[in-house]
Amino acid sequence: MIGSASAPAGRLDRIFDRLVDQHRLLAGDDAVLVGVSGGPDSVALLLLLAERAPGRGLRLGIAHLNHGLRAEADRDEEFV
């Protein structure tokens, strides 16, 4: 589960699993490239996938592109 065992995080975990299974979005031995900007939404997606990768047989890769357009771009790149 993401972060602490808070109710919203637990609910997100369950919703994510249900949607992935319902729509057959991921299959064993899939390779998934996750685009991560460093913002909360892409980091949350990465954490959800990383927690599930071993049990689902997924291979994860992370992609980040620093366009250098924002003052925070270098900090985001370091974080990712």
mmCIF file of the N, C-alpha and C atoms, coordinates in Angstrom:
data_MODEL
# 
_entry.id   MODEL 
# 
loop_
_atom_site.group_PDB 
_atom_site.id 
_atom_site.type_symbol 
_atom_site.label_atom_id 
_atom_site.label_alt_id 
_atom_site.label_comp_id 
_atom_site.label_asym_id 
_atom_site.label_entity_id 
_atom_site.label_seq_id 
_atom_site.pdbx_PDB_ins_code 
_atom_site.Cartn_x 
_atom_site.Cartn_y 
_atom_site.Cartn_z 
_atom_site.occupancy 
_atom_site.B_iso_or_equiv 
_atom_site.pdbx_formal_charge 
_atom_site.auth_seq_id 
_atom_site.auth_comp_id 
_atom_site.auth_asym_id 
_atom_site.auth_atom_id 
_atom_site.pdbx_PDB_model_num 
ATOM 1   N N  . MET A 1 1  ? 0.845   -1.176  0.000   1.00 0.00 ? 1  MET A N  1 
ATOM 2   C CA . MET A 1 1  ? 0.000   0.000   0.000   1.00 0.00 ? 1  MET A CA 1 
ATOM 3   C C  . MET A 1 1  ? 0.887   1.236   0.000   1.00 0.00 ? 1  MET A C  1 
ATOM 4   N N  . ILE A 1 2  ? 0.475   2.256   -0.663  1.00 0.00 ? 2  ILE A N  1 
ATOM 5   C CA . ILE A 1 2  ? 1.250   3.484   -0.778  1.00 0.00 ? 2  ILE A CA 1 
ATOM 6   C C  . ILE A 1 2  ? 1.343   4.181   0.566   1.00 0.00 ? 2  ILE A C  1 
ATOM 7   N N  . GLY A 1 3  ? 2.570   4.609   0.914   1.00 0.00 ? 3  GLY A N  1 
ATOM 8   C CA . GLY A 1 3  ? 2.766   5.397   2.128   1.00 0.00 ? 3  GLY A CA 1 
ATOM 9   C C  . GLY A 1 3  ? 2.244   4.691   3.358   1.00 0.00 ? 3  GLY A C  1 
ATOM 10  N N  . SER A 1 4  ? 1.588   5.443   4.219   1.00 0.00 ? 4  SER A N  1 
ATOM 11  C CA . SER A 1 4  ? 1.011   4.860   5.423   1.00 0.00 ? 4  SER A CA 1 
ATOM 12  C C  . SER A 1 4  ? -0.293  4.155   5.069   1.00 0.00 ? 4  SER A C  1 
ATOM 13  N N  . ALA A 1 5  ? -0.819  3.451   6.024   1.00 0.00 ? 5  ALA A N  1 
ATOM 14  C CA . ALA A 1 5  ? -2.042  2.672   5.796   1.00 0.00 ? 5  ALA A CA 1 
ATOM 15  C C  . ALA A 1 5  ? -3.279  3.554   5.919   1.00 0.00 ? 5  ALA A C  1 
ATOM 16  N N  . SER A 1 6  ? -3.278  4.685   5.258   1.00 0.00 ? 6  SER A N  1 
ATOM 17  C CA . SER A 1 6  ? -4.420  5.593   5.342   1.00 0.00 ? 6  SER A CA 1 
ATOM 18  C C  . SER A 1 6  ? -5.564  5.080   4.474   1.00 0.00 ? 6  SER A C  1 
ATOM 19  N N  . ALA A 1 7  ? -6.770  5.475   4.831   1.00 0.00 ? 7  ALA A N  1 
ATOM 20  C CA . ALA A 1 7  ? -7.959  5.028   4.097   1.00 0.00 ? 7  ALA A CA 1 
ATOM 21  C C  . ALA A 1 7  ? -7.935  5.452   2.635   1.00 0.00 ? 7  ALA A C  1 
ATOM 22  N N  . PRO A 1 8  ? -7.620  6.722   2.306   1.00 0.00 ? 8  PRO A N  1 
ATOM 23  C CA . PRO A 1 8  ? -7.609  7.094   0.884   1.00 0.00 ? 8  PRO A CA 1 
ATOM 24  C C  . PRO A 1 8  ? -6.596  6.292   0.068   1.00 0.00 ? 8  PRO A C  1 
ATOM 25  N N  . ALA A 1 9  ? -5.414  6.048   0.625   1.00 0.00 ? 9  ALA A N  1 
ATOM 26  C CA . ALA A 1 9  ? -4.406  5.277   -0.104  1.00 0.00 ? 9  ALA A CA 1 
ATOM 27  C C  . ALA A 1 9  ? -4.875  3.842   -0.304  1.00 0.00 ? 9  ALA A C  1 
ATOM 28  N N  . GLY A 1 10 ? -5.475  3.255   0.716   1.00 0.00 ? 10 GLY A N  1 
ATOM 29  C CA . GLY A 1 10 ? -5.986  1.893   0.596   1.00 0.00 ? 10 GLY A CA 1 
ATOM 30  C C  . GLY A 1 10 ? -7.089  1.796   -0.436  1.00 0.00 ? 10 GLY A C  1 
ATOM 31  N N  . ARG A 1 11 ? -7.934  2.802   -0.475  1.00 0.00 ? 11 ARG A N  1 
ATOM 32  C CA . ARG A 1 11 ? -9.016  2.817   -1.460  1.00 0.00 ? 11 ARG A CA 1 
ATOM 33  C C  . ARG A 1 11 ? -8.443  2.957   -2.870  1.00 0.00 ? 11 ARG A C  1 
ATOM 34  N N  . LEU A 1 12 ? -7.431  3.791   -3.031  1.00 0.00 ? 12 LEU A N  1 
ATOM 35  C CA . LEU A 1 12 ? -6.793  3.947   -4.336  1.00 0.00 ? 12 LEU A CA 1 
ATOM 36  C C  . LEU A 1 12 ? -6.190  2.623   -4.791  1.00 0.00 ? 12 LEU A C  1 
ATOM 37  N N  . ASP A 1 13 ? -5.538  1.917   -3.883  1.00 0.00 ? 13 ASP A N  1 
ATOM 38  C CA . ASP A 1 13 ? -4.975  0.602   -4.210  1.00 0.00 ? 13 ASP A CA 1 
ATOM 39  C C  . ASP A 1 13 ? -6.049  -0.339  -4.739  1.00 0.00 ? 13 ASP A C  1 
ATOM 40  N N  . ARG A 1 14 ? -7.163  -0.403  -4.041  1.00 0.00 ? 14 ARG A N  1 
ATOM 41  C CA . ARG A 1 14 ? -8.247  -1.317  -4.440  1.00 0.00 ? 14 ARG A CA 1 
ATOM 42  C C  . ARG A 1 14 ? -8.855  -0.916  -5.782  1.00 0.00 ? 14 ARG A C  1 
ATOM 43  N N  . ILE A 1 15 ? -9.070  0.367   -5.982  1.00 0.00 ? 15 ILE A N  1 
ATOM 44  C CA . ILE A 1 15 ? -9.636  0.844   -7.250  1.00 0.00 ? 15 ILE A CA 1 
ATOM 45  C C  . ILE A 1 15 ? -8.678  0.544   -8.398  1.00 0.00 ? 15 ILE A C  1 
ATOM 46  N N  . PHE A 1 16 ? -7.400  0.813   -8.187  1.00 0.00 ? 16 PHE A N  1 
ATOM 47  C CA . PHE A 1 16 ? -6.393  0.553   -9.210  1.00 0.00 ? 16 PHE A CA 1 
ATOM 48  C C  . PHE A 1 16 ? -6.401  -0.927  -9.599  1.00 0.00 ? 16 PHE A C  1 
ATOM 49  N N  . ASP A 1 17 ? -6.346  -1.805  -8.598  1.00 0.00 ? 17 ASP A N  1 
ATOM 50  C CA . ASP A 1 17 ? -6.333  -3.248  -8.872  1.00 0.00 ? 17 ASP A CA 1 
ATOM 51  C C  . ASP A 1 17 ? -7.593  -3.688  -9.609  1.00 0.00 ? 17 ASP A C  1 
ATOM 52  N N  . ARG A 1 18 ? -8.737  -3.180  -9.176  1.00 0.00 ? 18 ARG A N  1 
ATOM 53  C CA . ARG A 1 18 ? -10.001 -3.568  -9.811  1.00 0.00 ? 18 ARG A CA 1 
ATOM 54  C C  . ARG A 1 18 ? -10.032 -3.142  -11.277 1.00 0.00 ? 18 ARG A C  1 
ATOM 55  N N  . LEU A 1 19 ? -9.623  -1.909  -11.557 1.00 0.00 ? 19 LEU A N  1 
ATOM 56  C CA . LEU A 1 19 ? -9.651  -1.419  -12.936 1.00 0.00 ? 19 LEU A CA 1 
ATOM 57  C C  . LEU A 1 19 ? -8.639  -2.144  -13.827 1.00 0.00 ? 19 LEU A C  1 
ATOM 58  N N  . VAL A 1 20 ? -7.457  -2.394  -13.298 1.00 0.00 ? 20 VAL A N  1 
ATOM 59  C CA . VAL A 1 20 ? -6.443  -3.119  -14.075 1.00 0.00 ? 20 VAL A CA 1 
ATOM 60  C C  . VAL A 1 20 ? -6.950  -4.512  -14.421 1.00 0.00 ? 20 VAL A C  1 
ATOM 61  N N  . ASP A 1 21 ? -7.547  -5.184  -13.443 1.00 0.00 ? 21 ASP A N  1 
ATOM 62  C CA . ASP A 1 21 ? -8.054  -6.537  -13.688 1.00 0.00 ? 21 ASP A CA 1 
ATOM 63  C C  . ASP A 1 21 ? -9.285  -6.522  -14.596 1.00 0.00 ? 21 ASP A C  1 
ATOM 64  N N  . GLN A 1 22 ? -10.203 -5.616  -14.330 1.00 0.00 ? 22 GLN A N  1 
ATOM 65  C CA . GLN A 1 22 ? -11.450 -5.546  -15.096 1.00 0.00 ? 22 GLN A CA 1 
ATOM 66  C C  . GLN A 1 22 ? -11.187 -5.290  -16.579 1.00 0.00 ? 22 GLN A C  1 
ATOM 67  N N  . HIS A 1 23 ? -10.230 -4.433  -16.868 1.00 0.00 ? 23 HIS A N  1 
ATOM 68  C CA . HIS A 1 23 ? -9.956  -4.065  -18.258 1.00 0.00 ? 23 HIS A CA 1 
ATOM 69  C C  . HIS A 1 23 ? -8.743  -4.793  -18.837 1.00 0.00 ? 23 HIS A C  1 
ATOM 70  N N  . ARG A 1 24 ? -8.210  -5.720  -18.049 1.00 0.00 ? 24 ARG A N  1 
ATOM 71  C CA . ARG A 1 24 ? -7.057  -6.526  -18.482 1.00 0.00 ? 24 ARG A CA 1 
ATOM 72  C C  . ARG A 1 24 ? -5.936  -5.642  -19.033 1.00 0.00 ? 24 ARG A C  1 
ATOM 73  N N  . LEU A 1 25 ? -5.572  -4.643  -18.240 1.00 0.00 ? 25 LEU A N  1 
ATOM 74  C CA . LEU A 1 25 ? -4.577  -3.669  -18.683 1.00 0.00 ? 25 LEU A CA 1 
ATOM 75  C C  . LEU A 1 25 ? -3.149  -4.188  -18.589 1.00 0.00 ? 25 LEU A C  1 
ATOM 76  N N  . LEU A 1 26 ? -2.900  -5.101  -17.666 1.00 0.00 ? 26 LEU A N  1 
ATOM 77  C CA . LEU A 1 26 ? -1.550  -5.623  -17.473 1.00 0.00 ? 26 LEU A CA 1 
ATOM 78  C C  . LEU A 1 26 ? -1.591  -7.139  -17.441 1.00 0.00 ? 26 LEU A C  1 
ATOM 79  N N  . ALA A 1 27 ? -0.631  -7.743  -18.119 1.00 0.00 ? 27 ALA A N  1 
ATOM 80  C CA . ALA A 1 27 ? -0.517  -9.198  -18.102 1.00 0.00 ? 27 ALA A CA 1 
ATOM 81  C C  . ALA A 1 27 ? 0.883   -9.564  -17.634 1.00 0.00 ? 27 ALA A C  1 
ATOM 82  N N  . GLY A 1 28 ? 1.018   -10.774 -17.127 1.00 0.00 ? 28 GLY A N  1 
ATOM 83  C CA . GLY A 1 28 ? 2.320   -11.237 -16.669 1.00 0.00 ? 28 GLY A CA 1 
ATOM 84  C C  . GLY A 1 28 ? 3.366   -11.085 -17.757 1.00 0.00 ? 28 GLY A C  1 
ATOM 85  N N  . ASP A 1 29 ? 4.548   -10.714 -17.363 1.00 0.00 ? 29 ASP A N  1 
ATOM 86  C CA . ASP A 1 29 ? 5.698   -10.528 -18.240 1.00 0.00 ? 29 ASP A CA 1 
ATOM 87  C C  . ASP A 1 29 ? 5.571   -9.307  -19.150 1.00 0.00 ? 29 ASP A C  1 
ATOM 88  N N  . ASP A 1 30 ? 4.616   -8.412  -18.876 1.00 0.00 ? 30 ASP A N  1 
ATOM 89  C CA . ASP A 1 30 ? 4.541   -7.153  -19.620 1.00 0.00 ? 30 ASP A CA 1 
ATOM 90  C C  . ASP A 1 30 ? 5.710   -6.257  -19.225 1.00 0.00 ? 30 ASP A C  1 
ATOM 91  N N  . ALA A 1 31 ? 6.192   -5.492  -20.173 1.00 0.00 ? 31 ALA A N  1 
ATOM 92  C CA . ALA A 1 31 ? 7.157   -4.433  -19.895 1.00 0.00 ? 31 ALA A CA 1 
ATOM 93  C C  . ALA A 1 31 ? 6.384   -3.120  -19.931 1.00 0.00 ? 31 ALA A C  1 
ATOM 94  N N  . VAL A 1 32 ? 6.515   -2.332  -18.877 1.00 0.00 ? 32 VAL A N  1 
ATOM 95  C CA . VAL A 1 32 ? 5.767   -1.088  -18.758 1.00 0.00 ? 32 VAL A CA 1 
ATOM 96  C C  . VAL A 1 32 ? 6.758   0.061   -18.588 1.00 0.00 ? 32 VAL A C  1 
ATOM 97  N N  . LEU A 1 33 ? 6.677   1.034   -19.478 1.00 0.00 ? 33 LEU A N  1 
ATOM 98  C CA . LEU A 1 33 ? 7.491   2.233   -19.374 1.00 0.00 ? 33 LEU A CA 1 
ATOM 99  C C  . LEU A 1 33 ? 6.611   3.325   -18.778 1.00 0.00 ? 33 LEU A C  1 
ATOM 100 N N  . VAL A 1 34 ? 7.000   3.822   -17.610 1.00 0.00 ? 34 VAL A N  1 
ATOM 101 C CA . VAL A 1 34 ? 6.207   4.815   -16.888 1.00 0.00 ? 34 VAL A CA 1 
ATOM 102 C C  . VAL A 1 34 ? 6.846   6.185   -17.081 1.00 0.00 ? 34 VAL A C  1 
ATOM 103 N N  . GLY A 1 35 ? 6.090   7.114   -17.659 1.00 0.00 ? 35 GLY A N  1 
ATOM 104 C CA . GLY A 1 35 ? 6.554   8.488   -17.790 1.00 0.00 ? 35 GLY A CA 1 
ATOM 105 C C  . GLY A 1 35 ? 6.340   9.204   -16.470 1.00 0.00 ? 35 GLY A C  1 
ATOM 106 N N  . VAL A 1 36 ? 7.424   9.669   -15.863 1.00 0.00 ? 36 VAL A N  1 
ATOM 107 C CA . VAL A 1 36 ? 7.347   10.287  -14.538 1.00 0.00 ? 36 VAL A CA 1 
ATOM 108 C C  . VAL A 1 36 ? 7.900   11.707  -14.614 1.00 0.00 ? 36 VAL A C  1 
ATOM 109 N N  . SER A 1 37 ? 7.027   12.672  -14.346 1.00 0.00 ? 37 SER A N  1 
ATOM 110 C CA . SER A 1 37 ? 7.430   14.076  -14.382 1.00 0.00 ? 37 SER A CA 1 
ATOM 111 C C  . SER A 1 37 ? 8.058   14.522  -13.069 1.00 0.00 ? 37 SER A C  1 
ATOM 112 N N  . GLY A 1 38 ? 7.718   13.824  -12.003 1.00 0.00 ? 38 GLY A N  1 
ATOM 113 C CA . GLY A 1 38 ? 8.136   14.241  -10.672 1.00 0.00 ? 38 GLY A CA 1 
ATOM 114 C C  . GLY A 1 38 ? 6.978   14.814  -9.885  1.00 0.00 ? 38 GLY A C  1 
ATOM 115 N N  . GLY A 1 39 ? 5.839   15.016  -10.555 1.00 0.00 ? 39 GLY A N  1 
ATOM 116 C CA . GLY A 1 39 ? 4.639   15.506  -9.883  1.00 0.00 ? 39 GLY A CA 1 
ATOM 117 C C  . GLY A 1 39 ? 3.943   14.384  -9.132  1.00 0.00 ? 39 GLY A C  1 
ATOM 118 N N  . PRO A 1 40 ? 2.983   14.740  -8.291  1.00 0.00 ? 40 PRO A N  1 
ATOM 119 C CA . PRO A 1 40 ? 2.342   13.733  -7.437  1.00 0.00 ? 40 PRO A CA 1 
ATOM 120 C C  . PRO A 1 40 ? 1.574   12.658  -8.201  1.00 0.00 ? 40 PRO A C  1 
ATOM 121 N N  . ASP A 1 41 ? 0.967   12.995  -9.330  1.00 0.00 ? 41 ASP A N  1 
ATOM 122 C CA . ASP A 1 41 ? 0.178   11.988  -10.044 1.00 0.00 ? 41 ASP A CA 1 
ATOM 123 C C  . ASP A 1 41 ? 1.062   10.926  -10.683 1.00 0.00 ? 41 ASP A C  1 
ATOM 124 N N  . SER A 1 42 ? 2.139   11.338  -11.341 1.00 0.00 ? 42 SER A N  1 
ATOM 125 C CA . SER A 1 42 ? 2.992   10.342  -11.989 1.00 0.00 ? 42 SER A CA 1 
ATOM 126 C C  . SER A 1 42 ? 3.795   9.544   -10.965 1.00 0.00 ? 42 SER A C  1 
ATOM 127 N N  . VAL A 1 43 ? 4.165   10.165  -9.855  1.00 0.00 ? 43 VAL A N  1 
ATOM 128 C CA . VAL A 1 43 ? 4.874   9.433   -8.797  1.00 0.00 ? 43 VAL A CA 1 
ATOM 129 C C  . VAL A 1 43 ? 3.936   8.410   -8.155  1.00 0.00 ? 43 VAL A C  1 
ATOM 130 N N  . ALA A 1 44 ? 2.674   8.776   -7.951  1.00 0.00 ? 44 ALA A N  1 
ATOM 131 C CA . ALA A 1 44 ? 1.700   7.828   -7.394  1.00 0.00 ? 44 ALA A CA 1 
ATOM 132 C C  . ALA A 1 44 ? 1.512   6.638   -8.333  1.00 0.00 ? 44 ALA A C  1 
ATOM 133 N N  . LEU A 1 45 ? 1.413   6.899   -9.635  1.00 0.00 ? 45 LEU A N  1 
ATOM 134 C CA . LEU A 1 45 ? 1.288   5.812   -10.603 1.00 0.00 ? 45 LEU A CA 1 
ATOM 135 C C  . LEU A 1 45 ? 2.507   4.898   -10.542 1.00 0.00 ? 45 LEU A C  1 
ATOM 136 N N  . LEU A 1 46 ? 3.689   5.484   -10.485 1.00 0.00 ? 46 LEU A N  1 
ATOM 137 C CA . LEU A 1 46 ? 4.908   4.685   -10.400 1.00 0.00 ? 46 LEU A CA 1 
ATOM 138 C C  . LEU A 1 46 ? 4.908   3.815   -9.143  1.00 0.00 ? 46 LEU A C  1 
ATOM 139 N N  . LEU A 1 47 ? 4.524   4.387   -8.010  1.00 0.00 ? 47 LEU A N  1 
ATOM 140 C CA . LEU A 1 47 ? 4.491   3.608   -6.767  1.00 0.00 ? 47 LEU A CA 1 
ATOM 141 C C  . LEU A 1 47 ? 3.479   2.470   -6.844  1.00 0.00 ? 47 LEU A C  1 
ATOM 142 N N  . LEU A 1 48 ? 2.306   2.747   -7.393  1.00 0.00 ? 48 LEU A N  1 
ATOM 143 C CA . LEU A 1 48 ? 1.301   1.692   -7.549  1.00 0.00 ? 48 LEU A CA 1 
ATOM 144 C C  . LEU A 1 48 ? 1.848   0.546   -8.402  1.00 0.00 ? 48 LEU A C  1 
ATOM 145 N N  . LEU A 1 49 ? 2.470   0.883   -9.514  1.00 0.00 ? 49 LEU A N  1 
ATOM 146 C CA . LEU A 1 49 ? 3.004   -0.148  -10.404 1.00 0.00 ? 49 LEU A CA 1 
ATOM 147 C C  . LEU A 1 49 ? 4.191   -0.877  -9.777  1.00 0.00 ? 49 LEU A C  1 
ATOM 148 N N  . ALA A 1 50 ? 5.068   -0.141  -9.111  1.00 0.00 ? 50 ALA A N  1 
ATOM 149 C CA . ALA A 1 50 ? 6.252   -0.756  -8.500  1.00 0.00 ? 50 ALA A CA 1 
ATOM 150 C C  . ALA A 1 50 ? 5.861   -1.745  -7.406  1.00 0.00 ? 50 ALA A C  1 
ATOM 151 N N  . GLU A 1 51 ? 4.823   -1.422  -6.647  1.00 0.00 ? 51 GLU A N  1 
ATOM 152 C CA . GLU A 1 51 ? 4.370   -2.331  -5.594  1.00 0.00 ? 51 GLU A CA 1 
ATOM 153 C C  . GLU A 1 51 ? 3.777   -3.610  -6.172  1.00 0.00 ? 51 GLU A C  1 
ATOM 154 N N  . ARG A 1 52 ? 3.210   -3.526  -7.359  1.00 0.00 ? 52 ARG A N  1 
ATOM 155 C CA . ARG A 1 52 ? 2.541   -4.676  -7.955  1.00 0.00 ? 52 ARG A CA 1 
ATOM 156 C C  . ARG A 1 52 ? 3.418   -5.458  -8.929  1.00 0.00 ? 52 ARG A C  1 
ATOM 157 N N  . ALA A 1 53 ? 4.494   -4.875  -9.378  1.00 0.00 ? 53 ALA A N  1 
ATOM 158 C CA . ALA A 1 53 ? 5.328   -5.491  -10.414 1.00 0.00 ? 53 ALA A CA 1 
ATOM 159 C C  . ALA A 1 53 ? 5.769   -6.913  -10.065 1.00 0.00 ? 53 ALA A C  1 
ATOM 160 N N  . PRO A 1 54 ? 6.317   -7.155  -8.882  1.00 0.00 ? 54 PRO A N  1 
ATOM 161 C CA . PRO A 1 54 ? 6.776   -8.521  -8.593  1.00 0.00 ? 54 PRO A CA 1 
ATOM 162 C C  . PRO A 1 54 ? 5.644   -9.555  -8.630  1.00 0.00 ? 54 PRO A C  1 
ATOM 163 N N  . GLY A 1 55 ? 4.516   -9.241  -8.033  1.00 0.00 ? 55 GLY A N  1 
ATOM 164 C CA . GLY A 1 55 ? 3.403   -10.181 -7.980  1.00 0.00 ? 55 GLY A CA 1 
ATOM 165 C C  . GLY A 1 55 ? 2.724   -10.409 -9.316  1.00 0.00 ? 55 GLY A C  1 
ATOM 166 N N  . ARG A 1 56 ? 2.823   -9.433  -10.196 1.00 0.00 ? 56 ARG A N  1 
ATOM 167 C CA . ARG A 1 56 ? 2.186   -9.551  -11.513 1.00 0.00 ? 56 ARG A CA 1 
ATOM 168 C C  . ARG A 1 56 ? 3.186   -9.922  -12.604 1.00 0.00 ? 56 ARG A C  1 
ATOM 169 N N  . GLY A 1 57 ? 4.451   -10.048 -12.252 1.00 0.00 ? 57 GLY A N  1 
ATOM 170 C CA . GLY A 1 57 ? 5.463   -10.404 -13.237 1.00 0.00 ? 57 GLY A CA 1 
ATOM 171 C C  . GLY A 1 57 ? 5.772   -9.291  -14.215 1.00 0.00 ? 57 GLY A C  1 
ATOM 172 N N  . LEU A 1 58 ? 5.643   -8.043  -13.773 1.00 0.00 ? 58 LEU A N  1 
ATOM 173 C CA . LEU A 1 58 ? 5.875   -6.899  -14.654 1.00 0.00 ? 58 LEU A CA 1 
ATOM 174 C C  . LEU A 1 58 ? 7.331   -6.456  -14.605 1.00 0.00 ? 58 LEU A C  1 
ATOM 175 N N  . ARG A 1 59 ? 7.801   -5.949  -15.721 1.00 0.00 ? 59 ARG A N  1 
ATOM 176 C CA . ARG A 1 59 ? 9.116   -5.312  -15.795 1.00 0.00 ? 59 ARG A CA 1 
ATOM 177 C C  . ARG A 1 59 ? 8.870   -3.827  -16.005 1.00 0.00 ? 59 ARG A C  1 
ATOM 178 N N  . LEU A 1 60 ? 9.386   -3.003  -15.090 1.00 0.00 ? 60 LEU A N  1 
ATOM 179 C CA . LEU A 1 60 ? 9.136   -1.563  -15.148 1.00 0.00 ? 60 LEU A CA 1 
ATOM 180 C C  . LEU A 1 60 ? 10.368  -0.802  -15.603 1.00 0.00 ? 60 LEU A C  1 
ATOM 181 N N  . GLY A 1 61 ? 10.121  0.240   -16.374 1.00 0.00 ? 61 GLY A N  1 
ATOM 182 C CA . GLY A 1 61 ? 11.138  1.211   -16.730 1.00 0.00 ? 61 GLY A CA 1 
ATOM 183 C C  . GLY A 1 61 ? 10.577  2.589   -16.434 1.00 0.00 ? 61 GLY A C  1 
ATOM 184 N N  . ILE A 1 62 ? 11.457  3.538   -16.191 1.00 0.00 ? 62 ILE A N  1 
ATOM 185 C CA . ILE A 1 62 ? 11.034  4.904   -15.884 1.00 0.00 ? 62 ILE A CA 1 
ATOM 186 C C  . ILE A 1 62 ? 11.623  5.836   -16.936 1.00 0.00 ? 62 ILE A C  1 
ATOM 187 N N  . ALA A 1 63 ? 10.776  6.722   -17.460 1.00 0.00 ? 63 ALA A N  1 
ATOM 188 C CA . ALA A 1 63 ? 11.235  7.722   -18.422 1.00 0.00 ? 63 ALA A CA 1 
ATOM 189 C C  . ALA A 1 63 ? 10.944  9.113   -17.867 1.00 0.00 ? 63 ALA A C  1 
ATOM 190 N N  . HIS A 1 64 ? 11.929  9.983   -17.973 1.00 0.00 ? 64 HIS A N  1 
ATOM 191 C CA . HIS A 1 64 ? 11.768  11.372  -17.551 1.00 0.00 ? 64 HIS A CA 1 
ATOM 192 C C  . HIS A 1 64 ? 12.507  12.242  -18.555 1.00 0.00 ? 64 HIS A C  1 
ATOM 193 N N  . LEU A 1 65 ? 11.876  13.312  -18.980 1.00 0.00 ? 65 LEU A N  1 
ATOM 194 C CA . LEU A 1 65 ? 12.497  14.237  -19.921 1.00 0.00 ? 65 LEU A CA 1 
ATOM 195 C C  . LEU A 1 65 ? 12.515  15.626  -19.302 1.00 0.00 ? 65 LEU A C  1 
ATOM 196 N N  . ASN A 1 66 ? 13.696  16.163  -19.154 1.00 0.00 ? 66 ASN A N  1 
ATOM 197 C CA . ASN A 1 66 ? 13.850  17.508  -18.611 1.00 0.00 ? 66 ASN A CA 1 
ATOM 198 C C  . ASN A 1 66 ? 13.990  18.477  -19.781 1.00 0.00 ? 66 ASN A C  1 
ATOM 199 N N  . HIS A 1 67 ? 12.928  19.207  -20.061 1.00 0.00 ? 67 HIS A N  1 
ATOM 200 C CA . HIS A 1 67 ? 12.955  20.206  -21.130 1.00 0.00 ? 67 HIS A CA 1 
ATOM 201 C C  . HIS A 1 67 ? 13.692  21.470  -20.691 1.00 0.00 ? 67 HIS A C  1 
ATOM 202 N N  . GLY A 1 68 ? 13.886  21.623  -19.380 1.00 0.00 ? 68 GLY A N  1 
ATOM 203 C CA . GLY A 1 68 ? 14.545  22.813  -18.862 1.00 0.00 ? 68 GLY A CA 1 
ATOM 204 C C  . GLY A 1 68 ? 13.698  24.065  -18.976 1.00 0.00 ? 68 GLY A C  1 
ATOM 205 N N  . LEU A 1 69 ? 12.382  23.902  -19.054 1.00 0.00 ? 69 LEU A N  1 
ATOM 206 C CA . LEU A 1 69 ? 11.496  25.047  -19.251 1.00 0.00 ? 69 LEU A CA 1 
ATOM 207 C C  . LEU A 1 69 ? 11.021  25.683  -17.945 1.00 0.00 ? 69 LEU A C  1 
ATOM 208 N N  . ARG A 1 70 ? 11.139  24.965  -16.853 1.00 0.00 ? 70 ARG A N  1 
ATOM 209 C CA . ARG A 1 70 ? 10.686  25.495  -15.564 1.00 0.00 ? 70 ARG A CA 1 
ATOM 210 C C  . ARG A 1 70 ? 11.858  25.552  -14.599 1.00 0.00 ? 70 ARG A C  1 
ATOM 211 N N  . ALA A 1 71 ? 11.774  26.460  -13.663 1.00 0.00 ? 71 ALA A N  1 
ATOM 212 C CA . ALA A 1 71 ? 12.840  26.592  -12.668 1.00 0.00 ? 71 ALA A CA 1 
ATOM 213 C C  . ALA A 1 71 ? 13.010  25.303  -11.863 1.00 0.00 ? 71 ALA A C  1 
ATOM 214 N N  . GLU A 1 72 ? 11.918  24.552  -11.681 1.00 0.00 ? 72 GLU A N  1 
ATOM 215 C CA . GLU A 1 72 ? 11.947  23.325  -10.881 1.00 0.00 ? 72 GLU A CA 1 
ATOM 216 C C  . GLU A 1 72 ? 12.393  22.099  -11.675 1.00 0.00 ? 72 GLU A C  1 
ATOM 217 N N  . ALA A 1 73 ? 12.652  22.250  -12.955 1.00 0.00 ? 73 ALA A N  1 
ATOM 218 C CA . ALA A 1 73 ? 12.917  21.102  -13.824 1.00 0.00 ? 73 ALA A CA 1 
ATOM 219 C C  . ALA A 1 73 ? 14.115  20.281  -13.357 1.00 0.00 ? 73 ALA A C  1 
ATOM 220 N N  . ASP A 1 74 ? 15.183  20.926  -12.957 1.00 0.00 ? 74 ASP A N  1 
ATOM 221 C CA . ASP A 1 74 ? 16.362  20.182  -12.500 1.00 0.00 ? 74 ASP A CA 1 
ATOM 222 C C  . ASP A 1 74 ? 16.074  19.431  -11.209 1.00 0.00 ? 74 ASP A C  1 
ATOM 223 N N  . ARG A 1 75 ? 15.313  20.053  -10.315 1.00 0.00 ? 75 ARG A N  1 
ATOM 224 C CA . ARG A 1 75 ? 14.950  19.395  -9.055  1.00 0.00 ? 75 ARG A CA 1 
ATOM 225 C C  . ARG A 1 75 ? 14.067  18.176  -9.330  1.00 0.00 ? 75 ARG A C  1 
ATOM 226 N N  . ASP A 1 76 ? 13.115  18.310  -10.247 1.00 0.00 ? 76 ASP A N  1 
ATOM 227 C CA . ASP A 1 76 ? 12.262  17.175  -10.615 1.00 0.00 ? 76 ASP A CA 1 
ATOM 228 C C  . ASP A 1 76 ? 13.097  16.037  -11.187 1.00 0.00 ? 76 ASP A C  1 
ATOM 229 N N  . GLU A 1 77 ? 14.051  16.371  -12.032 1.00 0.00 ? 77 GLU A N  1 
ATOM 230 C CA . GLU A 1 77 ? 14.908  15.348  -12.634 1.00 0.00 ? 77 GLU A CA 1 
ATOM 231 C C  . GLU A 1 77 ? 15.698  14.601  -11.563 1.00 0.00 ? 77 GLU A C  1 
ATOM 232 N N  . GLU A 1 78 ? 16.245  15.317  -10.604 1.00 0.00 ? 78 GLU A N  1 
ATOM 233 C CA . GLU A 1 78 ? 16.988  14.676  -9.512  1.00 0.00 ? 78 GLU A CA 1 
ATOM 234 C C  . GLU A 1 78 ? 16.084  13.758  -8.698  1.00 0.00 ? 78 GLU A C  1 
ATOM 235 N N  . PHE A 1 79 ? 14.861  14.208  -8.446  1.00 0.00 ? 79 PHE A N  1 
ATOM 236 C CA . PHE A 1 79 ? 13.913  13.424  -7.654  1.00 0.00 ? 79 PHE A CA 1 
ATOM 237 C C  . PHE A 1 79 ? 13.561  12.121  -8.349  1.00 0.00 ? 79 PHE A C  1 
ATOM 238 N N  . VAL A 1 80 ? 13.296  12.211  -9.638  1.00 0.00 ? 80 VAL A N  1 
ATOM 239 C CA . VAL A 1 80 ? 12.891  11.026  -10.403 1.00 0.00 ? 80 VAL A CA 1 
ATOM 240 C C  . VAL A 1 80 ? 14.087  10.116  -10.564 1.00 0.00 ? 80 VAL A C  1 
# 
